[in-house]
Amino acid sequence: MPFAMAIEMIHNFSLIHDDLPEVDNDDFRHGKPTNHKKFNHPTALLAGDGLLNQAYIVISDELAYSAENQYKENTKNKVRAFNEFTKAVDRMIVGEYLDTELEGKQISKEMLEYIHVNKTGALLKLCVRMGAILAGANEENITRLSRYADKIGLAFQIKDDILSEEGNPEITGKPIGNDKEMGKCTYVSYYGLEEAKQELNKIIKEAIDELEIYKEKAEFLRQLAIYIRDRNK
Amino acid sequence: MPFAMAIEMIHNFSLIHDDLPEVDNDDFRHGKPTNHKKFNHPTALLAGDGLLNQAYIVISDELAYSAENQYKENTKNKVRAFNEFTKAVDRMIVGEYLDTELEGKQISKEMLEYIHVNKTGALLKLCVRMGAILAGANEENITRLSRYADKIGLAFQIKDDILSEEGNPEITGKPIGNDKEMGKCTYVSYYGLEEAKQELNKIIKEAIDELEIYKEKAEFLRQLAIYIRDRNK
């Protein structure tokens, strides 16, 4: 659980900083005022910093507990999970940087995918890999689950772009066409709405195919993929 | 060395975020344009985020190396150093938050000290404690060195406030009286310039007294305390 809490903190850190006036300049998220609107700009900056660091407090407490109690195998897996954690967060920040820096510019399809693989995909992949690593999975399974994670990560972003174009603002809590207005390159602006939907379906099918070998044990991951495809917010 | 590099990264993260328009709004540091002036606001935000996280990349690489190679005692000390690291960074961020939130307000001497013990003192104390922990020092020595660190941390801030009042702007790279203009509570605004100087001398003497037992082995720490008192930038 501590690693799951740490992921949640990283997620919240990134939302708070992404909403800031100098990045996405969003006043609302899921219909509620964003941190800098509810409090103020420096508070949101430091709340984000604090949350990013808090993730590592939780991880280090967990590691300290294992190390003090001489849980050797346990400590080794947790150190590996911690190591992968730091690198996924780095990729997320790099993705966010590229997304911000290239806003309103024409970018290639490859760059668009590179940004999303990092910006939103890295953390999702981390969740799946950390689960496998902490459960003591072998390398083959870690690699297979990573492919699944890459696919749902990409699918998540495509769905996000579709919702931004045609979602119900009362459900998504975001104004329609906000991305377009900001001049953002999205899957929809690149592929068009219909092709983006086909791409989404194809990728989700591929993700589910990766899970076949696990039969009913992977039901949660299968449902997660379907949820990502069908969600309306 | 990795832990020293990590400290450097945290230091730079905090400078970049503290200089941002919504916090201290500084255009120059040591005579050079600050990150958001040289690049732009979102870049400085994400550069700070990236550096904070980079510190943990370096630490986790170091831990992974120790854990893979079964260096047990070593790993245990490094896990403890990592654990203390996360908490010192948290205190630094809390100190920065209070400093920002209470700017321009009348605050008690106790609050002023609390802010500085956290904002600047926590990281300095961490440097000293991590050195002792990683070198395998016993608890008695770790505690004694912590007292030394608390004192030089406080002294550092008092000296900062004195320099901000009467330093040479060509050497400090900061305009004179900037703190006063921003309505900041400082040691100088609280004690007055002369009393602040006396306080500085008294605290540095106490710090050096803590080192007596180590004789010539503590010469570096002694010189560091003297440097903090006598620096002109």
Chai-1 contact restraints between the chains, C-beta under 6 A:
chainA,res_idxA,chainB,res_idxB,connection_type,confidence,min_distance_angstrom,max_distance_angstrom,comment,restraint_id
A,E22,B,H41,contact,1.0,0.0,6.0,A-B,restraint_1
A,E22,B,P42,contact,1.0,0.0,6.0,A-B,restraint_2
A,V23,B,P42,contact,1.0,0.0,6.0,A-B,restraint_3
A,H41,B,E22,contact,1.0,0.0,6.0,A-B,restraint_4
A,P42,B,E22,contact,1.0,0.0,6.0,A-B,restraint_5
A,P42,B,V23,contact,1.0,0.0,6.0,A-B,restraint_6
A,P42,B,T100,contact,1.0,0.0,6.0,A-B,restraint_7
A,L46,B,I93,contact,1.0,0.0,6.0,A-B,restraint_8
A,L46,B,Y97,contact,1.0,0.0,6.0,A-B,restraint_9
A,D49,B,I93,contact,1.0,0.0,6.0,A-B,restraint_10
A,G50,B,I93,contact,1.0,0.0,6.0,A-B,restraint_11
A,L52,B,L52,contact,1.0,0.0,6.0,A-B,restraint_12
A,N53,B,V89,contact,1.0,0.0,6.0,A-B,restraint_13
A,N53,B,D90,contact,1.0,0.0,6.0,A-B,restraint_14
A,Y56,B,Y56,contact,1.0,0.0,6.0,A-B,restraint_15
A,Y56,B,T86,contact,1.0,0.0,6.0,A-B,restraint_16
A,I57,B,T86,contact,1.0,0.0,6.0,A-B,restraint_17
A,S60,B,F82,contact,1.0,0.0,6.0,A-B,restraint_18
A,S60,B,N83,contact,1.0,0.0,6.0,A-B,restraint_19
A,S60,B,T86,contact,1.0,0.0,6.0,A-B,restraint_20
A,L63,B,V79,contact,1.0,0.0,6.0,A-B,restraint_21
A,A64,B,V79,contact,1.0,0.0,6.0,A-B,restraint_22
A,A64,B,N83,contact,1.0,0.0,6.0,A-B,restraint_23
A,A67,B,K76,contact,1.0,0.0,6.0,A-B,restraint_24
A,A67,B,V79,contact,1.0,0.0,6.0,A-B,restraint_25
A,K76,B,A67,contact,1.0,0.0,6.0,A-B,restraint_26
A,V79,B,L63,contact,1.0,0.0,6.0,A-B,restraint_27
A,V79,B,A64,contact,1.0,0.0,6.0,A-B,restraint_28
A,V79,B,A67,contact,1.0,0.0,6.0,A-B,restraint_29
A,F82,B,S60,contact,1.0,0.0,6.0,A-B,restraint_30
A,N83,B,S60,contact,1.0,0.0,6.0,A-B,restraint_31
A,N83,B,A64,contact,1.0,0.0,6.0,A-B,restraint_32
A,T86,B,Y56,contact,1.0,0.0,6.0,A-B,restraint_33
A,T86,B,I57,contact,1.0,0.0,6.0,A-B,restraint_34
A,T86,B,S60,contact,1.0,0.0,6.0,A-B,restraint_35
A,V89,B,N53,contact,1.0,0.0,6.0,A-B,restraint_36
A,D90,B,N53,contact,1.0,0.0,6.0,A-B,restraint_37
A,I93,B,L46,contact,1.0,0.0,6.0,A-B,restraint_38
A,I93,B,D49,contact,1.0,0.0,6.0,A-B,restraint_39
A,I93,B,G50,contact,1.0,0.0,6.0,A-B,restraint_40
A,Y97,B,L46,contact,1.0,0.0,6.0,A-B,restraint_41
A,T100,B,P42,contact,1.0,0.0,6.0,A-B,restraint_42
